[in-house]
Amino acid sequence: MATLFDYLLIITFYFAAIGLAFFFSWGAAWVFRKLSARLQARKGPPAYQPIADIIKLFGKERFIPRLANKFLYTLSPLVALSAILILSFMIPPGTPFWPGPLAFDLIVILYFSVMFSLAFVIAGWASGSPWGKIGASREVAMILSVELPLAIALLIPSLALARVGSGFSLSITDVIAAQEGIFIWFLPNWFLFHYPLASVALFLALLTKSWMRPFGDIPEAEQEIFAGPLTEYGGPLLGIFELARLFRFYVFTALFVDLYLGGGDGLIFPLNLLVFLVKCLVIVIIMTIIHVASARYRISHAFKWFLTVCLAFAVFSLIRVLVGF
């Protein structure tokens, strides 16, 4: 039976996880903008700019469009922020010793990642704007194309635990613990080396869910539909959305690092945390380079890519897990 100390420990870990996610996301957002600028022969913003932009939005007047569904219009940014904060707590920072996850937390993580995306669909529909509705329809299209290969690639490390002697488990902490040691020769025992095609499928899906090109910015193509689902948002409500989107730099990179890059590699604290954050930062840099070097594709291209190539990668890896080769 849980004691008061256990609850206080979980609350402490919750705030520590949110703080870690916030400060890493702040730094990663600056790296993303600074590196993007450098690759485009620009100077780029100062380090405080990502937070200054959000603070500026909270200082503006709150307004609701006349044609909007006022309840859903106000609720959707709160849903997005709540979902991403829960994900920030449930995804361990590279260690198998973390009180946040549950015995079936991979299913819960998948559920809240979809909820995070659906909040933008609700926002576009509730705004009453034709641009918002077009952006919402594009977000739905991206969900339909991305979520299936993402779900399969997300669960493959869990299904593969029996091959490494750990037994089946839907806990992300068990997946992290199973990746300790050496795979072959000098290669670490990461699931990236066991199932490289599944890792590619998951990486591309998380790249898209992070609103990065070539597919991620389809719902908010500013040259076509202004800001997509968020066209009619401004002031504090847009600030909440932007704060929620800031956390994507931590959540989606941490999820990939924990599942396919070994988390903190079984090191002691604080080395495991340092290794984990370095891996996450490397993933952010790779995503940034791909984002800058890529043009935006059409929705039809996204469907074709994710429901053929990425799905094929994920299904092939799933077959490998089930038949044991």
TIGU-485297 format. One record per residue (C-alpha): residue number from 1; residue in three letters; x, y, z. Coordinates in nm, 4 decimals, padded with zeros to 6 digits. Layout:
<recs>
(rec NUM; ALA; (X; Y; Z))
...
</recs>
This chain:
<recs>
(rec 1; MET; (00.0000; 00.0000; 00.0000))
(rec 2; ALA; (00.1381; 00.3398; -00.1018))
(rec 3; THR; (00.2400; 00.5704; 00.1806))
(rec 4; LEU; (00.2462; 00.9481; 00.1973))
(rec 5; PHE; (00.6195; 00.9374; 00.1300))
(rec 6; ASP; (00.5581; 00.7429; -00.1926))
(rec 7; TYR; (00.3117; 01.0054; -00.3145))
(rec 8; LEU; (00.5489; 01.2891; -00.2238))
(rec 9; LEU; (00.8293; 01.1098; -00.4098))
(rec 10; ILE; (00.6144; 01.0758; -00.7216))
(rec 11; ILE; (00.5161; 01.4448; -00.7036))
(rec 12; THR; (00.8826; 01.5410; -00.6674))
(rec 13; PHE; (00.9759; 01.3270; -00.9666))
(rec 14; TYR; (00.6877; 01.4779; -01.1636))
(rec 15; PHE; (00.8106; 01.8344; -01.1157))
(rec 16; ALA; (01.1708; 01.7255; -01.1778))
(rec 17; ALA; (01.0669; 01.5578; -01.5045))
(rec 18; ILE; (00.8694; 01.8631; -01.6182))
(rec 19; GLY; (01.1604; 02.0911; -01.5303))
(rec 20; LEU; (01.4071; 01.8710; -01.7173))
(rec 21; ALA; (01.1786; 01.8549; -02.0201))
(rec 22; PHE; (01.1241; 02.2314; -02.0167))
(rec 23; PHE; (01.4883; 02.3342; -01.9959))
(rec 24; PHE; (01.6023; 02.0759; -02.2493))
(rec 25; SER; (01.3232; 02.1786; -02.4880))
(rec 26; TRP; (01.4177; 02.5444; -02.4430))
(rec 27; GLY; (01.7795; 02.4710; -02.5308))
(rec 28; ALA; (01.6843; 02.2344; -02.8136))
(rec 29; ALA; (01.4437; 02.4908; -02.9623))
(rec 30; TRP; (01.7244; 02.7456; -02.9645))
(rec 31; VAL; (01.9630; 02.4930; -03.1244))
(rec 32; PHE; (01.6967; 02.4176; -03.3848))
(rec 33; ARG; (01.6467; 02.7845; -03.4727))
(rec 34; LYS; (02.0152; 02.8763; -03.4516))
(rec 35; LEU; (02.1322; 02.5819; -03.6600))
(rec 36; SER; (01.8544; 02.6396; -03.9136))
(rec 37; ALA; (01.9706; 02.9984; -03.9491))
(rec 38; ARG; (02.3349; 02.9019; -03.9863))
(rec 39; LEU; (02.2527; 02.6461; -04.2543))
(rec 40; GLN; (02.0647; 02.9217; -04.4393))
(rec 41; ALA; (02.3471; 03.1763; -04.4020))
(rec 42; ARG; (02.1637; 03.3753; -04.1331))
(rec 43; LYS; (02.2726; 03.4755; -03.7840))
(rec 44; GLY; (01.9863; 03.3266; -03.5864))
(rec 45; PRO; (01.8165; 03.4325; -03.2604))
(rec 46; PRO; (01.9681; 03.4650; -02.9103))
(rec 47; ALA; (01.9216; 03.1843; -02.6582))
(rec 48; TYR; (01.6308; 03.3523; -02.4776))
(rec 49; GLN; (01.4223; 03.3992; -02.7935))
(rec 50; PRO; (01.2113; 03.0755; -02.7780))
(rec 51; ILE; (01.0849; 03.1653; -02.4308))
(rec 52; ALA; (01.0555; 03.5370; -02.5033))
(rec 53; ASP; (00.8174; 03.4610; -02.7906))
(rec 54; ILE; (00.5916; 03.2578; -02.5618))
(rec 55; ILE; (00.5993; 03.5165; -02.2809))
(rec 56; LYS; (00.5049; 03.7861; -02.5324))
(rec 57; LEU; (00.1945; 03.5877; -02.6324))
(rec 58; PHE; (00.0816; 03.5547; -02.2692))
(rec 59; GLY; (00.1043; 03.9324; -02.2368))
(rec 60; LYS; (-00.1385; 03.9963; -02.5210))
(rec 61; GLU; (-00.5157; 04.0327; -02.5049))
(rec 62; ARG; (-00.7246; 03.7161; -02.5064))
(rec 63; PHE; (-00.9880; 03.6984; -02.7781))
(rec 64; ILE; (-01.2268; 03.4407; -02.9226))
(rec 65; PRO; (-01.3547; 03.4640; -03.2830))
(rec 66; ARG; (-01.7269; 03.5278; -03.3141))
(rec 67; LEU; (-01.7894; 03.2112; -03.5200))
(rec 68; ALA; (-01.5812; 02.9838; -03.2955))
(rec 69; ASN; (-01.7103; 02.7136; -03.0647))
(rec 70; LYS; (-01.6021; 02.8928; -02.7494))
(rec 71; PHE; (-01.5796; 02.5850; -02.5271))
(rec 72; LEU; (-01.3715; 02.3717; -02.7653))
(rec 73; TYR; (-01.1706; 02.6721; -02.8813))
(rec 74; THR; (-01.0586; 02.7307; -02.5214))
(rec 75; LEU; (-01.0282; 02.3636; -02.4271))
(rec 76; SER; (-00.8043; 02.2431; -02.7126))
(rec 77; PRO; (-00.4803; 02.4207; -02.6062))
(rec 78; LEU; (-00.5299; 02.2904; -02.2516))
(rec 79; VAL; (-00.5704; 01.9364; -02.3854))
(rec 80; ALA; (-00.2516; 01.9712; -02.5928))
(rec 81; LEU; (-00.0503; 02.1013; -02.2977))
(rec 82; SER; (-00.1890; 01.8399; -02.0559))
(rec 83; ALA; (-00.1114; 01.5542; -02.2951))
(rec 84; ILE; (00.2468; 01.6642; -02.3601))
(rec 85; LEU; (00.3143; 01.7230; -01.9881))
(rec 86; ILE; (00.1920; 01.3731; -01.9048))
(rec 87; LEU; (00.4195; 01.2348; -02.1757))
(rec 88; SER; (00.7102; 01.4356; -02.0315))
(rec 89; PHE; (00.6605; 01.2593; -01.6994))
(rec 90; MET; (00.5937; 00.9098; -01.8329))
(rec 91; ILE; (00.9008; 00.8924; -02.0597))
(rec 92; PRO; (01.2041; 00.8222; -01.8354))
(rec 93; PRO; (01.5226; 01.0277; -01.8834))
(rec 94; GLY; (01.7307; 00.7264; -01.9825))
(rec 95; THR; (01.7004; 00.5301; -01.6588))
(rec 96; PRO; (01.4978; 00.2137; -01.5816))
(rec 97; PHE; (01.4482; 00.3397; -01.2249))
(rec 98; TRP; (01.1675; 00.5883; -01.2762))
(rec 99; PRO; (00.8346; 00.6066; -01.0863))
(rec 100; GLY; (00.6358; 00.7586; -01.3714))
(rec 101; PRO; (00.5777; 00.4666; -01.6106))
(rec 102; LEU; (00.3169; 00.1956; -01.5604))
(rec 103; ALA; (00.3256; -00.1735; -01.6452))
(rec 104; PHE; (00.1547; -00.0906; -01.9760))
(rec 105; ASP; (00.2922; 00.2591; -02.0289))
(rec 106; LEU; (00.3797; 00.2154; -02.3981))
(rec 107; ILE; (00.0074; 00.1896; -02.4719))
(rec 108; VAL; (-00.0601; 00.4989; -02.2604))
(rec 109; ILE; (00.2217; 00.6884; -02.4330))
(rec 110; LEU; (00.0751; 00.6012; -02.7726))
(rec 111; TYR; (-00.2689; 00.7146; -02.6545))
(rec 112; PHE; (-00.1500; 01.0531; -02.5273))
(rec 113; SER; (00.0624; 01.1157; -02.8377))
(rec 114; VAL; (-00.2532; 01.0774; -03.0469))
(rec 115; MET; (-00.4449; 01.3011; -02.8047))
(rec 116; PHE; (-00.1752; 01.5665; -02.8467))
(rec 117; SER; (-00.2275; 01.5643; -03.2244))
(rec 118; LEU; (-00.6066; 01.5541; -03.1949))
(rec 119; ALA; (-00.5990; 01.8745; -02.9888))
(rec 120; PHE; (-00.4851; 02.0601; -03.3018))
(rec 121; VAL; (-00.7645; 01.8990; -03.5047))
(rec 122; ILE; (-01.0184; 02.0197; -03.2495))
(rec 123; ALA; (-00.8608; 02.3656; -03.2497))
(rec 124; GLY; (-00.8853; 02.4030; -03.6271))
(rec 125; TRP; (-01.2442; 02.2810; -03.6387))
(rec 126; ALA; (-01.3595; 02.4878; -03.3387))
(rec 127; SER; (-01.2054; 02.8135; -03.4649))
(rec 128; GLY; (-01.4730; 02.8615; -03.7313))
(rec 129; SER; (-01.2087; 02.9618; -03.9842))
(rec 130; PRO; (-01.1913; 02.7960; -04.3284))
(rec 131; TRP; (-00.8126; 02.8005; -04.3003))
(rec 132; GLY; (-00.8346; 02.6354; -03.9611))
(rec 133; LYS; (-01.0653; 02.3649; -04.0941))
(rec 134; ILE; (-00.8364; 02.2953; -04.3888))
(rec 135; GLY; (-00.5440; 02.2691; -04.1478))
(rec 136; ALA; (-00.7474; 02.0382; -03.9237))
(rec 137; SER; (-00.8321; 01.8128; -04.2178))
(rec 138; ARG; (-00.4634; 01.7975; -04.3073))
(rec 139; GLU; (-00.3773; 01.7093; -03.9477))
(rec 140; VAL; (-00.6309; 01.4251; -03.9618))
(rec 141; ALA; (-00.4698; 01.3029; -04.2833))
(rec 142; MET; (-00.1289; 01.3046; -04.1163))
(rec 143; ILE; (-00.2644; 01.1137; -03.8154))
(rec 144; LEU; (-00.4155; 00.8484; -04.0432))
(rec 145; SER; (-00.0893; 00.8053; -04.2324))
(rec 146; VAL; (00.1587; 00.8225; -03.9433))
(rec 147; GLU; (-00.0014; 00.6503; -03.6466))
(rec 148; LEU; (-00.0075; 00.2917; -03.7776))
(rec 149; PRO; (00.3647; 00.2588; -03.8591))
(rec 150; LEU; (00.4418; 00.4607; -03.5453))
(rec 151; ALA; (00.2390; 00.2242; -03.3249))
(rec 152; ILE; (00.4025; -00.0876; -03.4706))
(rec 153; ALA; (00.7545; 00.0558; -03.4452))
(rec 154; LEU; (00.6799; 00.1759; -03.0918))
(rec 155; LEU; (00.5774; -00.1716; -02.9737))
(rec 156; ILE; (00.8487; -00.3763; -03.1493))
(rec 157; PRO; (01.1107; -00.3297; -02.8716))
(rec 158; SER; (00.8502; -00.4432; -02.6210))
(rec 159; LEU; (00.7663; -00.7534; -02.8247))
(rec 160; ALA; (01.1377; -00.8237; -02.8727))
(rec 161; LEU; (01.2159; -00.8392; -02.5019))
(rec 162; ALA; (01.1635; -01.2160; -02.5011))
(rec 163; ARG; (01.4570; -01.2507; -02.7435))
(rec 164; VAL; (01.6944; -01.0890; -02.4953))
(rec 165; GLY; (01.5679; -01.2969; -02.2046))
(rec 166; SER; (01.3625; -01.0298; -02.0318))
(rec 167; GLY; (01.0141; -01.1600; -02.1141))
(rec 168; PHE; (00.7307; -00.9653; -02.2734))
(rec 169; SER; (00.6591; -00.6278; -02.1158))
(rec 170; LEU; (00.4855; -00.3052; -02.2174))
(rec 171; SER; (00.6942; -00.1005; -01.9750))
(rec 172; ILE; (00.9406; 00.1426; -02.1281))
(rec 173; THR; (01.1706; 00.1000; -01.8276))
(rec 174; ASP; (01.2033; -00.2714; -01.9091))
(rec 175; VAL; (01.2935; -00.1789; -02.2681))
(rec 176; ILE; (01.5674; 00.0543; -02.1415))
(rec 177; ALA; (01.7060; -00.2089; -01.9031))
(rec 178; ALA; (01.7138; -00.4729; -02.1792))
(rec 179; GLN; (01.9506; -00.2611; -02.3915))
(rec 180; GLU; (02.2423; -00.2656; -02.1486))
(rec 181; GLY; (02.5615; -00.4398; -02.2531))
(rec 182; ILE; (02.7165; -00.5177; -02.5925))
(rec 183; PHE; (02.5304; -00.6409; -02.9015))
(rec 184; ILE; (02.8160; -00.7628; -03.1212))
(rec 185; TRP; (03.1807; -00.6619; -03.1422))
(rec 186; PHE; (03.1938; -00.2998; -03.0245))
(rec 187; LEU; (02.8277; -00.2161; -03.0961))
(rec 188; PRO; (02.6064; -00.1424; -02.7934))
(rec 189; ASN; (02.3002; -00.3562; -02.7360))
(rec 190; TRP; (02.0586; -00.0968; -02.8748))
(rec 191; PHE; (01.7431; -00.2009; -03.0547))
(rec 192; LEU; (01.8596; 00.0316; -03.3326))
(rec 193; PHE; (02.1066; -00.2416; -03.4317))
(rec 194; HIS; (01.8609; -00.5265; -03.3721))
(rec 195; TYR; (01.5800; -00.3668; -03.5780))
(rec 196; PRO; (01.7213; -00.0857; -03.7930))
(rec 197; LEU; (01.4215; -00.0678; -04.0275))
(rec 198; ALA; (01.1777; -00.0265; -03.7378))
(rec 199; SER; (01.3982; 00.2479; -03.5934))
(rec 200; VAL; (01.3887; 00.4313; -03.9282))
(rec 201; ALA; (01.0084; 00.4041; -03.9369))
(rec 202; LEU; (00.9770; 00.5394; -03.5829))
(rec 203; PHE; (01.2250; 00.8199; -03.6461))
(rec 204; LEU; (01.0390; 00.9410; -03.9556))
(rec 205; ALA; (00.7052; 00.9210; -03.7737))
(rec 206; LEU; (00.8379; 01.1215; -03.4774))
(rec 207; LEU; (00.9992; 01.3691; -03.7184))
(rec 208; THR; (00.6555; 01.4287; -03.8674))
(rec 209; LYS; (00.4832; 01.4569; -03.5291))
(rec 210; SER; (00.7441; 01.7210; -03.4386))
(rec 211; TRP; (00.6197; 01.9431; -03.7281))
(rec 212; MET; (00.9406; 01.9110; -03.9237))
(rec 213; ARG; (00.9772; 01.8710; -04.2959))
(rec 214; PRO; (00.9377; 01.6989; -04.5311))
(rec 215; PHE; (00.5923; 01.6056; -04.3957))
(rec 216; GLY; (00.5519; 01.7612; -04.0530))
(rec 217; ASP; (00.4543; 02.1145; -04.1570))
(rec 218; ILE; (00.1850; 02.0089; -04.4064))
(rec 219; PRO; (-00.1028; 02.1042; -04.1698))
(rec 220; GLU; (00.0341; 02.4569; -04.1143))
(rec 221; ALA; (00.1800; 02.5410; -04.4557))
(rec 222; GLU; (00.2067; 02.9176; -04.4134))
(rec 223; GLN; (00.2365; 02.9861; -04.7872))
(rec 224; GLU; (-00.0951; 02.8087; -04.8466))
(rec 225; ILE; (-00.3160; 02.8238; -04.5365))
(rec 226; PHE; (-00.1405; 03.0713; -04.3062))
(rec 227; ALA; (-00.1005; 02.8846; -03.9736))
(rec 228; GLY; (-00.3387; 02.5976; -04.0472))
(rec 229; PRO; (-00.5300; 02.4815; -03.7363))
(rec 230; LEU; (-00.3936; 02.7752; -03.5330))
(rec 231; THR; (-00.4762; 03.0532; -03.7823))
(rec 232; GLU; (-00.7402; 03.2120; -03.5572))
(rec 233; TYR; (-00.5446; 03.1707; -03.2341))
(rec 234; GLY; (-00.3581; 03.4509; -03.0619))
(rec 235; GLY; (-00.2697; 03.5818; -02.7189))
(rec 236; PRO; (-00.2568; 03.3454; -02.4174))
(rec 237; LEU; (-00.4342; 03.0576; -02.5926))
(rec 238; LEU; (-00.1762; 03.0576; -02.8699))
(rec 239; GLY; (00.0886; 03.0890; -02.5988))
(rec 240; ILE; (-00.0382; 02.7660; -02.4410))
(rec 241; PHE; (-00.0200; 02.5923; -02.7776))
(rec 242; GLU; (00.3327; 02.7198; -02.8378))
(rec 243; LEU; (00.4375; 02.6092; -02.4895))
(rec 244; ALA; (00.2966; 02.2628; -02.5602))
(rec 245; ARG; (00.4771; 02.2520; -02.8949))
(rec 246; LEU; (00.8007; 02.3490; -02.7231))
(rec 247; PHE; (00.7972; 02.0238; -02.5241))
(rec 248; ARG; (00.7998; 01.8196; -02.8448))
(rec 249; PHE; (01.1772; 01.8624; -02.8619))
(rec 250; TYR; (01.2113; 01.6573; -02.5453))
(rec 251; VAL; (00.9203; 01.4138; -02.5665))
(rec 252; PHE; (00.9660; 01.2746; -02.9164))
(rec 253; THR; (01.3462; 01.2623; -02.9059))
(rec 254; ALA; (01.3446; 01.1047; -02.5580))
(rec 255; LEU; (01.0988; 00.8407; -02.6750))
(rec 256; PHE; (01.3275; 00.7403; -02.9630))
(rec 257; VAL; (01.6390; 00.7421; -02.7436))
(rec 258; ASP; (01.4757; 00.5241; -02.4772))
(rec 259; LEU; (01.3328; 00.2712; -02.7206))
(rec 260; TYR; (01.6106; 00.2357; -02.9775))
(rec 261; LEU; (01.9256; 00.4063; -02.8447))
(rec 262; GLY; (01.9551; 00.2487; -02.5022))
(rec 263; GLY; (01.8514; 00.5469; -02.2901))
(rec 264; GLY; (02.1366; 00.6181; -02.0496))
(rec 265; ASP; (02.3193; 00.2911; -02.1302))
(rec 266; GLY; (02.2852; 00.1628; -01.7753))
(rec 267; LEU; (02.5325; 00.4112; -01.6309))
(rec 268; ILE; (02.5088; 00.5531; -01.2795))
(rec 269; PHE; (02.3529; 00.8910; -01.2076))
(rec 270; PRO; (02.4331; 01.1575; -01.3289))
(rec 271; LEU; (02.6288; 00.9995; -01.6161))
(rec 272; ASN; (02.3186; 00.8214; -01.7445))
(rec 273; LEU; (02.1271; 01.1503; -01.7542))
(rec 274; LEU; (02.4131; 01.3269; -01.9327))
(rec 275; VAL; (02.4443; 01.0509; -02.1946))
(rec 276; PHE; (02.0683; 01.0499; -02.2435))
(rec 277; LEU; (02.0514; 01.4271; -02.3003))
(rec 278; VAL; (02.3467; 01.4199; -02.5415))
(rec 279; LYS; (02.1721; 01.1523; -02.7468))
(rec 280; CYS; (01.8509; 01.3582; -02.7489))
(rec 281; LEU; (02.0444; 01.6655; -02.8633))
(rec 282; VAL; (02.2070; 01.4677; -03.1449))
(rec 283; ILE; (01.8609; 01.3575; -03.2613))
(rec 284; VAL; (01.7457; 01.7220; -03.2550))
(rec 285; ILE; (02.0441; 01.8218; -03.4710))
(rec 286; ILE; (01.9728; 01.5436; -03.7214))
(rec 287; MET; (01.6054; 01.6445; -03.7369))
(rec 288; THR; (01.7061; 02.0075; -03.7905))
(rec 289; ILE; (01.9364; 01.9228; -04.0803))
(rec 290; ILE; (01.6635; 01.7141; -04.2455))
(rec 291; HIS; (01.4107; 01.9936; -04.1885))
(rec 292; VAL; (01.6296; 02.2593; -04.3488))
(rec 293; ALA; (01.7429; 02.0406; -04.6382))
(rec 294; SER; (01.3923; 01.9202; -04.7303))
(rec 295; ALA; (01.1086; 02.0761; -04.9225))
(rec 296; ARG; (00.7498; 02.0299; -04.8078))
(rec 297; TYR; (00.5793; 01.7326; -04.9741))
(rec 298; ARG; (00.2124; 01.6976; -05.0621))
(rec 299; ILE; (-00.0341; 01.5032; -04.8472))
(rec 300; SER; (-00.0487; 01.2324; -05.1145))
(rec 301; HIS; (00.3272; 01.1910; -05.0793))
(rec 302; ALA; (00.2906; 01.1532; -04.7026))
(rec 303; PHE; (00.0249; 00.8833; -04.7440))
(rec 304; LYS; (00.2364; 00.7009; -05.0001))
(rec 305; TRP; (00.5526; 00.7208; -04.7921))
(rec 306; PHE; (00.4123; 00.6190; -04.4550))
(rec 307; LEU; (00.1599; 00.3599; -04.5736))
(rec 308; THR; (00.4064; 00.1902; -04.8073))
(rec 309; VAL; (00.7716; 00.2404; -04.7126))
(rec 310; CYS; (00.7469; 00.3101; -04.3374))
(rec 311; LEU; (00.4666; 00.0599; -04.2864))
(rec 312; ALA; (00.6631; -00.2016; -04.4797))
(rec 313; PHE; (00.9685; -00.1353; -04.2599))
(rec 314; ALA; (00.7588; -00.1696; -03.9446))
(rec 315; VAL; (00.5708; -00.4815; -04.0578))
(rec 316; PHE; (00.8901; -00.6531; -04.1758))
(rec 317; SER; (01.0487; -00.5869; -03.8358))
(rec 318; LEU; (00.7322; -00.7134; -03.6653))
(rec 319; ILE; (00.7505; -01.0373; -03.8640))
(rec 320; ARG; (01.1162; -01.0721; -03.7616))
(rec 321; VAL; (01.0149; -01.0386; -03.3966))
(rec 322; LEU; (00.7280; -01.2876; -03.4212))
(rec 323; VAL; (00.9209; -01.5577; -03.6060))
(rec 324; GLY; (01.2458; -01.4940; -03.4189))
(rec 325; PHE; (01.5018; -01.4087; -03.6847))
</recs>
